[in-house]
Amino acid sequence: MNITGTSSRQPTRAPWTRERLVHERSIALGFALESSTRASYSSALHSYLYFCRIHNFAIQPTPDTFSFYVVFMCHHIRPKSVDSYLSGICSELEPFFPDVRTVRRSSLAIATVRKLPLTRAQLRSSRYHYHLSSSHDDKLFLAILFTAFNGLLRIGELVWPDRQYLQDWRKVIMRHSVTTYTRGYEFLLPAHKADRATALAAEGVPPDLIQAAGRWSSDTFRIYIRKNPTLLASLILGRPAMNED
């Protein structure tokens, strides 16, 4: 097929080598991430390269290498952190090994990083050990733990980083948005977590009207519900989780 377009004069540009193209793309991908993410991802890659070096493994990702890396690191850091490390490793290595994310999704790699969820029994145990403590840190720990569990939030959304360059006011739950009730409390999520669909569901709006308002297709809306447990809970309950007495 011949493609003809309008003639235009293009400035003379020297071609790049493939190595330079890969290098420049890596830089561009790095700047596409937030500074906090870039720092974490670089640390993850260093840990993976160190693991491969001390065990005499090739750095090319394979299901075996990833699964060995996971079980090794889980003995030294939290499993949740290992999962985050894998995300960083994939992001850093993808320009050089395009199939790295496929390797990460392999059944062998997934099974080794899987862990048990936090249970209500563990919550009760934490409350039993700390609820009588006079320490502010202990009380703060319980508040963060129960708020994150019942609000389906990540711990990182409820703490403030010590490093100044990681601090982002756009991701902070503002204190003035908190409202307390006799049997609970509520607050507004940061702008990047705002979800009008969840708000409508909590107010009892029927799912078909929410779907129409968001202009979703049926399949897209069902997928969205499955991936957002807060929305699903609101649709089932048909009312806000907290009601003022």
C-alpha positions as CSV (number, residue, x, y, z in Angstrom):
1,M,0.0,0.0,0.0
2,N,1.3,3.4,-0.9
3,I,0.7,6.2,1.5
4,T,0.8,9.7,0.0
5,G,0.3,12.9,2.0
6,T,0.7,16.5,1.5
7,S,4.3,17.5,0.7
8,S,6.1,19.4,3.5
9,R,9.6,20.1,4.2
10,Q,11.0,18.3,7.2
11,P,14.2,19.5,8.9
12,T,17.2,17.3,8.6
13,R,17.5,15.1,11.7
14,A,20.2,12.5,12.4
15,P,18.8,9.0,13.3
16,W,19.4,7.6,16.7
17,T,20.8,4.3,17.6
18,R,18.5,1.7,19.2
19,E,20.5,2.0,22.4
20,R,19.9,5.7,22.6
21,L,16.2,5.3,21.8
22,V,15.8,2.8,24.6
23,H,17.8,5.1,26.9
24,E,15.7,8.2,26.1
25,R,12.5,6.2,26.5
26,S,13.5,5.1,29.9
27,I,14.1,8.7,30.9
28,A,10.7,9.7,29.6
29,L,9.0,6.9,31.4
30,G,10.8,7.8,34.6
31,F,9.5,11.4,34.5
32,A,6.0,10.1,33.9
33,L,6.0,8.8,37.5
34,E,5.7,10.9,40.6
35,S,8.9,11.5,42.5
36,S,7.8,9.2,45.4
37,T,7.1,6.4,42.9
38,R,10.4,6.9,41.1
39,A,12.4,6.7,44.3
40,S,10.6,3.5,45.4
41,Y,11.0,1.9,41.9
42,S,14.8,2.6,41.8
43,S,15.2,1.1,45.2
44,A,13.3,-2.0,44.1
45,L,15.5,-2.4,41.0
46,H,18.6,-2.2,43.1
47,S,17.4,-4.9,45.4
48,Y,16.6,-7.2,42.4
49,L,20.0,-6.7,40.8
50,Y,21.7,-7.4,44.1
51,F,19.6,-10.6,44.5
52,C,20.6,-11.8,41.1
53,R,24.2,-11.0,41.6
54,I,24.6,-12.8,45.0
55,H,22.8,-15.9,43.6
56,N,24.5,-15.9,40.2
57,F,21.2,-15.5,38.3
58,A,20.8,-13.7,35.0
59,I,18.9,-10.4,35.4
60,Q,16.4,-11.4,32.6
61,P,13.1,-11.9,34.4
62,T,11.7,-15.4,34.4
63,P,9.0,-17.0,36.6
64,D,11.6,-18.9,38.5
65,T,13.8,-15.9,39.2
66,F,10.8,-13.8,40.3
67,S,9.4,-16.5,42.6
68,F,12.8,-17.1,44.1
69,Y,13.2,-13.3,44.6
70,V,9.8,-13.1,46.3
71,V,10.4,-15.9,48.8
72,F,13.9,-14.5,49.6
73,M,12.7,-10.9,50.2
74,C,9.6,-12.0,52.2
75,H,12.1,-13.3,54.9
76,H,13.5,-9.8,55.2
77,I,10.7,-7.3,54.5
78,R,6.9,-7.3,54.6
79,P,5.1,-9.3,51.8
80,K,3.2,-6.1,50.9
81,S,6.4,-4.3,50.2
82,V,7.6,-7.2,48.1
83,D,4.6,-6.8,45.9
84,S,5.3,-3.1,45.5
85,Y,8.9,-4.0,44.7
86,L,7.8,-6.2,41.8
87,S,5.8,-3.3,40.4
88,G,8.9,-1.1,40.5
89,I,11.1,-3.8,39.0
90,C,8.6,-4.3,36.1
91,S,8.5,-0.5,35.4
92,E,12.3,-0.2,35.4
93,L,13.0,-3.3,33.3
94,E,10.2,-3.1,30.8
95,P,12.2,-1.0,28.3
96,F,14.8,-3.7,28.2
97,F,12.5,-6.8,28.7
98,P,9.1,-6.0,27.2
99,D,7.5,-9.3,28.5
100,V,8.5,-8.6,32.2
101,R,4.8,-8.0,33.2
102,T,3.8,-11.3,31.7
103,V,6.4,-13.0,33.8
104,R,5.1,-11.2,36.9
105,R,1.6,-12.4,36.2
106,S,2.7,-16.1,35.9
107,S,1.0,-18.4,38.4
108,L,4.4,-19.2,40.0
109,A,5.2,-15.6,40.8
110,I,1.7,-14.7,41.9
111,A,1.4,-17.7,44.3
112,T,4.6,-16.9,46.1
113,V,3.6,-13.3,46.9
114,R,0.1,-14.0,48.0
115,K,-0.7,-13.5,51.6
116,L,-3.6,-13.8,54.0
117,P,-5.9,-10.7,54.4
118,L,-6.2,-8.9,57.7
119,T,-9.0,-10.5,59.7
120,R,-11.5,-9.1,62.3
121,A,-9.9,-11.4,64.9
122,Q,-6.6,-9.6,64.4
123,L,-8.4,-6.3,64.8
124,R,-9.9,-7.5,68.0
125,S,-6.5,-8.6,69.2
126,S,-5.0,-5.2,68.4
127,R,-7.8,-3.4,70.2
128,Y,-7.4,-5.7,73.3
129,H,-3.7,-5.0,73.5
130,Y,-3.8,-1.2,72.9
131,H,-7.2,0.3,73.8
132,L,-6.2,0.9,77.5
133,S,-2.8,2.4,76.6
134,S,-2.2,6.0,77.5
135,S,0.4,6.4,74.6
136,H,-0.7,8.7,71.9
137,D,1.1,6.6,69.3
138,D,-0.8,3.5,70.3
139,K,-4.2,5.3,70.1
140,L,-3.1,6.7,66.7
141,F,-2.2,3.2,65.5
142,L,-5.6,1.8,66.4
143,A,-7.3,4.8,64.7
144,I,-5.4,4.3,61.5
145,L,-5.8,0.5,61.6
146,F,-9.6,0.5,62.0
147,T,-10.2,3.5,59.7
148,A,-8.2,1.8,56.9
149,F,-9.9,-1.6,57.4
150,N,-13.5,-0.3,57.5
151,G,-12.9,2.5,55.0
152,L,-11.2,0.2,52.4
153,L,-8.2,2.6,52.4
154,R,-4.5,2.0,52.0
155,I,-2.3,2.8,55.0
156,G,-0.4,5.3,52.8
157,E,-3.5,7.4,52.5
158,L,-3.7,7.9,56.2
159,V,-0.1,8.9,57.0
160,W,2.1,11.9,56.2
161,P,5.6,11.1,54.7
162,D,8.7,12.3,56.7
163,R,10.5,13.2,53.4
164,Q,9.4,16.6,52.2
165,Y,9.6,15.8,48.5
166,L,7.1,13.0,49.0
167,Q,4.5,15.2,50.7
168,D,1.5,16.0,48.5
169,W,-1.4,18.0,49.8
170,R,-3.6,16.7,47.0
171,K,-3.6,13.3,48.6
172,V,-4.3,14.3,52.2
173,I,-7.6,13.8,54.0
174,M,-8.2,17.2,55.5
175,R,-9.0,17.4,59.2
176,H,-11.8,19.9,58.7
177,S,-13.7,17.4,56.5
178,V,-14.2,15.0,59.5
179,T,-17.7,14.8,61.0
180,T,-18.2,12.7,64.1
181,Y,-21.4,11.0,65.2
182,T,-22.5,9.0,68.3
183,R,-21.6,5.7,66.7
184,G,-19.1,6.6,64.0
185,Y,-17.5,9.3,61.9
186,E,-17.0,10.2,58.2
187,F,-14.7,12.4,56.1
188,L,-14.1,13.5,52.6
189,L,-11.6,11.7,50.4
190,P,-9.0,13.7,48.6
191,A,-9.7,15.0,45.1
192,H,-7.8,12.2,43.4
193,K,-10.0,9.6,45.2
194,A,-13.3,11.4,44.5
195,D,-16.0,9.1,42.9
196,R,-19.4,10.5,42.2
197,A,-20.7,7.1,41.4
198,T,-20.1,5.9,45.0
199,A,-21.7,9.1,46.3
200,L,-24.8,8.5,44.2
201,A,-25.0,4.8,45.3
202,A,-24.7,5.8,48.9
203,E,-27.7,8.2,48.4
204,G,-29.8,5.3,47.1
205,V,-29.8,6.2,43.4
206,P,-30.6,3.1,41.3
207,P,-27.7,1.5,39.5
208,D,-29.3,2.0,36.0
209,L,-29.4,5.7,36.6
210,I,-25.8,5.8,37.8
211,Q,-24.8,3.9,34.7
212,A,-26.7,6.4,32.5
213,A,-25.2,9.4,34.3
214,G,-21.7,8.0,33.8
215,R,-22.4,7.0,30.2
216,W,-21.0,3.5,30.8
217,S,-21.8,0.5,28.7
218,S,-23.3,-2.5,30.6
219,D,-20.1,-4.5,30.5
220,T,-17.9,-1.5,31.5
221,F,-20.2,-0.7,34.4
222,R,-20.2,-4.3,35.7
223,I,-16.4,-4.4,35.6
224,Y,-16.2,-1.0,37.4
225,I,-18.5,-2.3,40.2
226,R,-16.4,-5.5,40.6
227,K,-13.2,-3.5,40.9
228,N,-14.6,-1.0,43.4
229,P,-15.8,-2.7,46.6
230,T,-16.9,0.6,48.2
231,L,-19.3,1.2,45.3
232,L,-20.6,-2.4,45.5
233,A,-21.2,-2.0,49.3
234,S,-23.1,1.2,48.7
235,L,-25.3,-0.4,46.0
236,I,-26.1,-3.3,48.3
237,L,-26.9,-1.1,51.3
238,G,-28.5,1.7,49.4
239,R,-27.6,4.1,52.1
240,P,-24.5,5.8,53.7
241,A,-22.4,3.6,55.9
242,M,-22.7,6.2,58.8
243,N,-26.0,7.8,59.8
244,E,-26.3,10.6,62.3
245,D,-28.3,9.7,65.3
